[in-house]
Amino acid sequence: MTDDFTEEEKLGFYKAIYSRRDVRSHFTSKPIEDEILSKILHAAHHAPSVGFSQPWNFILIKNDQTKKKIKESFQEEKKRSSQLIEEPKRSKYLSFKLEGISESPVNVCVTYDPTKFGPFVIGRSSIPEAGLYSVCCAIQNLWLSARTEGVGLGWVSILSNEALKEVLELPEHVIPVAYLCLGYVDEFAEKPDLETAGWLPRLELKDVVYFEKWEDKENKDWLSIQKMINENLDYA
Ligand SMILES: Cc1cc2nc3c(=O)[nH]c(=O)nc-3n(C[C@H](O)[C@H](O)[C@H](O)COP(=O)(O)O)c2cc1C
């Protein structure tokens, strides 16, 4: 039995992908309804995971004191990382809004627990990072589900994992993977903020696709798709 997507369902799926944005501003004061947040978390929990280990946990945060402590870590880390680049890039970097911790009604810390269903997990003995990759799959599900529900999400990685562990009282073996800020927004930008600000461009697909081996961009066995990729047909 096949359960194919209808044309309309396909459009909805690609709309979520192409209109998803990392959102740091534009949060409105409208709270996220529990039913919607629950739907988003269910979507995250249905991600693929190595050996079906489901190594994620989701810590839901709305306490202002907790947010304040996390924001302090952000401010310290942003300052520290700015020392890694020279002017004029440094000032540009410092001018960017790169988090919405206090403005967003709900923060979610997504963690990785390598001990869950372990120590033997099918598929994880050769590539231990597969556990972390699984958590990232859950995060992407969460992000796309949020977008589908009209909820903006911003991922904040300018944070100290040590601070996160301390503030959220994580056990030693649990790794914070993502700190996410969620809330309804009054707009989803058409392009990534960093693209609009001229920080980095979106690469063309032809620059990231190789055939059969590293850096082979012209392979006679792949002519038809090569042409499509080179024409950079934009589905967005
Ligand atoms: C692992 C990861 C960490 C990120 N960390 C931050 C961050 O600390 N602050 C921020 O403003 N955006 C962060 N982002 C968002 C990216 O900047 C954003 O995804 C990228 O610029 C493309 O924009 P788009 O998500 O709107 O398509 C992060 C994204 C990922 C996947």
Ligand as a Chemical Component Dictionary entry (heavy atoms), coordinates in Angstrom:
data_LIG
# 
_chem_comp.id                   LIG 
_chem_comp.type                 NON-POLYMER 
_chem_comp.pdbx_formal_charge   0 
_chem_comp.three_letter_code    LIG 
# 
loop_
_chem_comp_atom.comp_id 
_chem_comp_atom.atom_id 
_chem_comp_atom.alt_atom_id 
_chem_comp_atom.type_symbol 
_chem_comp_atom.charge 
_chem_comp_atom.model_Cartn_x 
_chem_comp_atom.model_Cartn_y 
_chem_comp_atom.model_Cartn_z 
_chem_comp_atom.pdbx_ordinal 
LIG C1  C1  C 0 23.502 24.735 14.697 1  
LIG C2  C2  C 0 22.988 26.134 14.495 2  
LIG C3  C3  C 0 23.363 27.143 15.374 3  
LIG C4  C4  C 0 22.909 28.449 15.185 4  
LIG N1  N1  N 0 23.231 29.424 16.096 5  
LIG C5  C5  C 0 22.719 30.679 15.944 6  
LIG C6  C6  C 0 22.967 31.701 16.923 7  
LIG O1  O1  O 0 23.634 31.500 17.930 8  
LIG N2  N2  N 0 22.406 32.905 16.727 9  
LIG C7  C7  C 0 21.654 33.179 15.615 10 
LIG O2  O2  O 0 21.169 34.308 15.485 11 
LIG N3  N3  N 0 21.394 32.235 14.680 12 
LIG C8  C8  C 0 21.903 30.997 14.825 13 
LIG N4  N4  N 0 21.625 30.027 13.898 14 
LIG C9  C9  C 0 20.787 30.370 12.736 15 
LIG C10 C10 C 0 21.600 30.536 11.454 16 
LIG O3  O3  O 0 22.317 31.734 11.482 17 
LIG C11 C11 C 0 20.627 30.476 10.280 18 
LIG O4  O4  O 0 20.054 29.215 10.246 19 
LIG C12 C12 C 0 21.289 30.782 8.934  20 
LIG O5  O5  O 0 21.782 32.079 8.922  21 
LIG C13 C13 C 0 20.323 30.579 7.772  22 
LIG O6  O6  O 0 19.157 31.326 7.987  23 
LIG P1  P1  P 0 17.716 30.664 8.017  24 
LIG O7  O7  O 0 17.721 29.650 9.134  25 
LIG O8  O8  O 0 16.771 31.780 8.265  26 
LIG O9  O9  O 0 17.502 29.983 6.706  27 
LIG C14 C14 C 0 22.077 28.738 14.068 28 
LIG C15 C15 C 0 21.703 27.707 13.196 29 
LIG C16 C16 C 0 22.141 26.421 13.398 30 
LIG C17 C17 C 0 21.705 25.334 12.448 31 
# 
loop_
_chem_comp_bond.comp_id 
_chem_comp_bond.atom_id_1 
_chem_comp_bond.atom_id_2 
_chem_comp_bond.value_order 
_chem_comp_bond.pdbx_ordinal 
LIG C1  C2  SING 1  
LIG C2  C3  SING 2  
LIG C2  C16 DOUB 3  
LIG C3  C4  DOUB 4  
LIG C4  N1  SING 5  
LIG C4  C14 SING 6  
LIG N1  C5  DOUB 7  
LIG C5  C6  SING 8  
LIG C5  C8  SING 9  
LIG C6  O1  DOUB 10 
LIG C6  N2  SING 11 
LIG N2  C7  SING 12 
LIG C7  O2  DOUB 13 
LIG C7  N3  SING 14 
LIG N3  C8  DOUB 15 
LIG C8  N4  SING 16 
LIG N4  C9  SING 17 
LIG N4  C14 SING 18 
LIG C9  C10 SING 19 
LIG C10 O3  SING 20 
LIG C10 C11 SING 21 
LIG C11 O4  SING 22 
LIG C11 C12 SING 23 
LIG C12 O5  SING 24 
LIG C12 C13 SING 25 
LIG C13 O6  SING 26 
LIG O6  P1  SING 27 
LIG P1  O7  DOUB 28 
LIG P1  O8  SING 29 
LIG P1  O9  SING 30 
LIG C14 C15 DOUB 31 
LIG C15 C16 SING 32 
LIG C16 C17 SING 33 
# 
